[in-house]
Amino acid sequence: MNLSHAKGEASTATAVRASTDEPKLRLERVGKSFHVPRGPDIEAITDVSFSTYENEVCVLLGPSGCGKSTVLRMVAGLEQPTSGELTLDGQPIVGPAQERGMVFQAYTSFDWLTVQQNVEYGMRLNHVPRGERRERAAHFIDLVGLSRFADAYPRHLSGGMKQRVAIARTLANQPSLLLMDEPFGALDAQTRWQMQELMLSIAEAANTTVLMVTHDIEEAIFLADRIEFMSRHPGTVHEEIAPSFKQGRRLRQKEELIGLSGYDDLERHILQLMREQGSDSTDH
Ligand SMILES: Nc1ncnc2c1ncn2[C@@H]1O[C@H](COP(=O)(O)OP(=O)(O)OP(=O)(O)O)[C@@H](O)[C@H]1O
C-alpha cells in the first residue's frame, strides 16, 4: 500500500508544483489561544507547521473543532497567531489583504446587486477603472459559467450559482492565494460534485493556489494535491497526505475516482484517522 502519507516523504503532488521549490505559504509552529471572558483561555491550535506550494490545491481536513477554520482565518489575516509565524511569498501575514481572497460556506453575495455588479464590487472599492472592471468581471463570470446570468440578481439563482458568484467575485480581485472555508458545505450532493469539478478547472485556468477546509473525505481526496490532516483539539498537523494514487494528475470528473487503484486504501486510512481523532472532539 503506497499512500505516501508520512511526513517528509517525497510525494507525487510535486508534479503540479511550479519549478521553484520555495513555498508560497508557510506556517511555522503556529499556535492560537482564544481569550474567553470569565473562563480559561481556549487553545484552538498548537504548533501547526506546513507549507503550500504555487498552484497547489491544499486541503485542511480533520475532525470537528480541530481548528481548521482558525488556521484559515489566520492565513486570511482575520485572526492573529498567539505564537509562530505565517508567511506568504516570504512576507509575514499581518492582516487581511487583497492577495488572499476568501470564499465562505454561507453565500455572501449582495442581494441588491446583479451578478455583474457583485463581481465588480471589490474592484470598484479598489478603484479599478471601469473598462477593466467590466472586462475582468465578464472573464470570471464566464469562467464560472454564469455569463447568461450576468444581469440577474442573487435571489434568482440557485445555491450553487450563488456560490459561483462568490468564487468569481473573489477571483476578480486576482488573489494569489484562494482560501475556501467549506465552500460547498451548504450545497446538495449533485451541485456539490459539479462545483468540485468546476473548482479544479478554475484553479487550472486562473493559475491559483488554493487552501481549502472541508470535513468531507471524498471531496478532500478528489480535490487535493496535498492534505494536511489535523488532530483533535487543540489541533496540530497530525499527518501530511499526498494522494499519490492520482500520480500527480488532477482528475477532471468525479467518477474517475471510482476504481482508481489506491483510492479505497486512502479513504480507509483517512476514515480510520477521523475515527481515532474525532472520537473525543464532539464537545468542541
Ligand atoms: N472566536 C473564538 N473564541 C473562542 N473560541 C474559539 C473561537 N473560534 C474558534 N474557537 C475554538 O477553537 C477551536 C477550533 O475551532 P475551529 O472553528 O477552528 O475548528 P474547525 O476544525 O474549523 O471546526 P468545524 O469543523 O466544526 O467547523 C474550537 O474549540 C472552537 O470552540
Ligand as a Chemical Component Dictionary entry (heavy atoms), coordinates in Angstrom:
data_LIG
# 
_chem_comp.id                   LIG 
_chem_comp.type                 NON-POLYMER 
_chem_comp.pdbx_formal_charge   0 
_chem_comp.three_letter_code    LIG 
# 
loop_
_chem_comp_atom.comp_id 
_chem_comp_atom.atom_id 
_chem_comp_atom.alt_atom_id 
_chem_comp_atom.type_symbol 
_chem_comp_atom.charge 
_chem_comp_atom.model_Cartn_x 
_chem_comp_atom.model_Cartn_y 
_chem_comp_atom.model_Cartn_z 
_chem_comp_atom.pdbx_ordinal 
LIG N1  N1  N 0 -13.563 33.331 18.416 1  
LIG C1  C1  C 0 -13.402 32.262 19.197 2  
LIG N2  N2  N 0 -13.479 32.364 20.544 3  
LIG C2  C2  C 0 -13.299 31.296 21.335 4  
LIG N3  N3  N 0 -13.036 30.052 20.877 5  
LIG C3  C3  C 0 -12.966 29.884 19.557 6  
LIG C4  C4  C 0 -13.151 30.967 18.635 7  
LIG N4  N4  N 0 -13.018 30.486 17.371 8  
LIG C5  C5  C 0 -12.765 29.162 17.490 9  
LIG N5  N5  N 0 -12.737 28.808 18.795 10 
LIG C6  C6  C 0 -12.469 27.467 19.331 11 
LIG O1  O1  O 0 -11.329 26.962 18.676 12 
LIG C7  C7  C 0 -11.480 25.583 18.389 13 
LIG C8  C8  C 0 -11.296 25.351 16.902 14 
LIG O2  O2  O 0 -12.400 25.929 16.190 15 
LIG P1  P1  P 0 -12.479 25.915 14.605 16 
LIG O3  O3  O 0 -13.773 26.527 14.232 17 
LIG O4  O4  O 0 -11.243 26.484 14.041 18 
LIG O5  O5  O 0 -12.497 24.343 14.312 19 
LIG P2  P2  P 0 -12.895 23.584 12.970 20 
LIG O6  O6  O 0 -11.958 22.436 12.843 21 
LIG O7  O7  O 0 -12.939 24.532 11.834 22 
LIG O8  O8  O 0 -14.345 23.088 13.365 23 
LIG P3  P3  P 0 -15.556 22.640 12.408 24 
LIG O9  O9  O 0 -15.016 21.573 11.514 25 
LIG O10 O10 O 0 -16.570 22.112 13.370 26 
LIG O11 O11 O 0 -16.005 23.854 11.661 27 
LIG C9  C9  C 0 -12.843 25.181 18.927 28 
LIG O12 O12 O 0 -12.684 24.638 20.213 29 
LIG C10 C10 C 0 -13.588 26.490 18.995 30 
LIG O13 O13 O 0 -14.544 26.461 20.012 31 
# 
loop_
_chem_comp_bond.comp_id 
_chem_comp_bond.atom_id_1 
_chem_comp_bond.atom_id_2 
_chem_comp_bond.value_order 
_chem_comp_bond.pdbx_ordinal 
LIG N1  C1  SING 1  
LIG C1  N2  SING 2  
LIG C1  C4  DOUB 3  
LIG N2  C2  DOUB 4  
LIG C2  N3  SING 5  
LIG N3  C3  DOUB 6  
LIG C3  C4  SING 7  
LIG C3  N5  SING 8  
LIG C4  N4  SING 9  
LIG N4  C5  DOUB 10 
LIG C5  N5  SING 11 
LIG N5  C6  SING 12 
LIG C6  O1  SING 13 
LIG C6  C10 SING 14 
LIG O1  C7  SING 15 
LIG C7  C8  SING 16 
LIG C7  C9  SING 17 
LIG C8  O2  SING 18 
LIG O2  P1  SING 19 
LIG P1  O3  DOUB 20 
LIG P1  O4  SING 21 
LIG P1  O5  SING 22 
LIG O5  P2  SING 23 
LIG P2  O6  DOUB 24 
LIG P2  O7  SING 25 
LIG P2  O8  SING 26 
LIG O8  P3  SING 27 
LIG P3  O9  DOUB 28 
LIG P3  O10 SING 29 
LIG P3  O11 SING 30 
LIG C9  O12 SING 31 
LIG C9  C10 SING 32 
LIG C10 O13 SING 33 
# 
